[in-house]
């Protein structure tokens, strides 16, 4: 259980970091002539926000598994 918790935490950090950085790059990039930041914000929130939230959830799920393993003495 300890290994799975550590694996979940590592994957969660990786997914949240990469999707968060990708969203930040898209939002801070230059404006095009046809599209503004306000127009692209909902798209970035949906496409980049869902993987970010799942990565954060994986991190906290792995943290919970590690605490559970420590309490059981594994």
ABEGO torsion letter per residue (X at the ends): XAAAAAAAAAAAAAAAAAAAAAAAAAAABBBBAABBAAAAAAAAAAAAAAAAAAAAAAAAAAAAAAAAAAAAGX
